[in-house]
C-alpha cells in the first residue's frame, strides 16, 4: 500500500492549433468527484462558445481511506466525448492520465472547430496532446492522501483551535459567523492525531465532521 501518489501541482492551461482547430487543455488537482464536476462546470461556463468541452478525471471514488483488496485507493474514472466521434476524444484524454499514473486530477479539453475534419485518428492525437501539454504545464508532483475535516467551535475556543491547526501545518480556511468554522485538508495519516489534539485542547468542545 503506497502512502503517496502522483498528481498535478496546480491548475494550468495549454493551447495549440491543429489545421485551423484550436485546442485548450485545462487540468487541475482535485480530491473528490464533486470538485472534479465543479471544475468541469466552470470550464463549460467560461468556454460556452466552444464547439466541444471534453472532460476526463481520475479521483477517489469515496473517502480517501477506502481501498481495494490489494491496498490501492478506489478510483472513479470518467470521460465523455461531448459530441465528438465515439472514442476520439474522452478516452484518449483519460488514457493520458492513466499512462502517466496520475490521479486526483481533472482535465477538460476545449476545442474551437476550424479548418478540415481531423478524422478519428487526428482527433485522438489532438485530445491526447492537449491533456499531455496541460499536465506538463501544471507539473507532476508526489502527494499524500488527504481528507477534508470541518471543525466548528465557539469564539471562546477559536483562538486555541486555530493555534492547534496552524501548529499542525495543514491547509485550512476559516469562516467567522455565529460560530467559527474551519475547513481543513489533512493528510489521512495525521487525521487521528489532529482530532485528538483538538479535543484535548478544548476539553471536547469542538464539533468535528469527518
N, C-alpha and C positions, 0 to 999 in steps of 0.2 A: 504494500500500500504506500503510495507516494504522498508525501506531505506538501509537495509543490506541483505546480502546473505552469504551462506557458500560456500567456495571453498577450494582448496588445497594451502598450504603455499609456496610450492616450487616444482621444478621438482625432481622426485625420481624414483628409480627402485627397485623392489623387485624380488627375484629369488628363485625358489624352483623346485623340481623334483617330478614327479609322474610316477611310473612304467617305468622309463627309458626315459620319455619325460621331457625336460627342459622347464620351463615357466618363462618368464621375464615380469613383469607388470610395464610398464612405464607410469607415469602420469605427467601432468604439468598444471599450471594455464595458461589460455588463455582468451582473451577478445572478439575475433572475429572468424568467420568461417575460414577466410584466415589464421589466426595464428594457428588454430587447424589443418588445412590441411597441413601447413608448418611443424608442429611438426611430423605429421604422415609421411610425406615425408622424414624427416631426419631419423626417426627410420627405415623406409623401406630401406633407403640407407645404414645405418650403419649395419643393420642386413639382408642384402640382401641374405645371405646364409641360412636363417631360412626357415622352412617348411611353416610357416604362420606368418603374422603380422596382427592381428585383431584389428581394430580401433573402438573407440566409443567416442562420445563427446556430451556435453550439453553446448551450448553457445548462447548468444543473437542472434536473427535472423537478426537484423539490428542494428540500433542505440540503445544504452542503454536506451534512453528515450522513445522508442516505447513500448507501453504496451497493454495488453489485456483489455477488458472492466472491469474486476474485479481488475485492477491495477497492475497485475503481468507483469514482463518483458517477451516479446515474445521470446521463446527459440527455437532454432533449435536442434533437437536431431537426431543423426546419428549413425549407427553401421553397420558393414559388417562382414560376416563370413569368408571372404577371403579364400574360398575353403574348409573350414570345413563343416561337415553336417549341413543342414539348421536348424537354431535355436539353435545350440550347442555352439556358440562362441560369436558372436556380441551382440545378445540380452541379454545373461547373463552378459556380460561386462557392457552394458548400464544400465541394471537393478540395478547394484550396485550403479551407480551414482545417479539414481532416488531414490532408497531406502535411501541412505544417505542424500538425498536432497541437493546435491552439484551441482553447475553449474560453468560456466566459467572454464571448465575443459575438458581436453582431455586425453584419455587413449589409449595405444596400447599394446596388449599382444603378445609378440614374443614367438613362440613355435618351438623348435627343436624336431622333432618326433624321438622317440626311443621306443623299447620295444613293448608290445602288444597294440592293439587298445583299446582305453578307452571307446568307446561307447558314445552315445549322452549324457547320464547322467553324465558319468565321465568327459567328456569334459566340460560340462556346469559348473560342480563344480570347475574344474581347472581354467577355464577362470574367473569365479566369484572370486575365491580366489586370482588370480593374480591382479585383479583390487583392491580388498579389501586391500591386502597387500601393493600395491603401494600407495594407498590413506593413509593408516596408516603410511607408511614410510615418505610421504610428509607432513603429518599433516593437519588437517582441521582447517581453520581459518574463522573468520567473516570478511567480506569485504563490502565496499560500491561500488555502481555502478560508473564506471569511463567512461570518454570519451577521445578520442585522439584528441589533438589540434596540429596543425602545425603553428608555429609563425615565420614569416620571417621579417627581418629588415636589415637596412644598418649598417655599422660598427659604425657610429656616435652614433646611439641609442642602440647599442648592450649591452653596459655595463648597461644602465638603464633598458633595458628589462630583462637582466639576473638577475639584482638585484630584480626586482619585482617578477620574477619566483622563485628565491631562497627564498625570504621572505614568499612566499605562502606555501612553504614546499612540493610542488608537485614533483613527479618523472619527470626527463627530461633528454634528450640527446641534445647536441649542435654540430652543424656542421658548421665550418667556411670555406666558399668558397667565391665566388664573393659577395654573401650576407650571412648573418648569419641565420641559420635555427635551430630553437628549436623544438623538438618533445616532447610534454608534455602528461602526463597521469593524468588527472584531475578528482576528484570526481564530478559527474554530478551536485550535489547541489552547487558546487563552481565555475562552468564554467562562469556564467554570471558576477559574481563579478570580477573574474580574467580578463576577457576580458575588462571590463570597466576600471580596473586599468591600464592595458597595453595601452589602447587607451588614457587614461588621461595622463599617464606618458610621452607619445611620441607625444602628440597632434594629434593622429590618424595616425601616420606614419607607424604603423606596419601592416603587412598582416597576417590575422588570418584565417586559414582554419579549419572549424569545421563541 
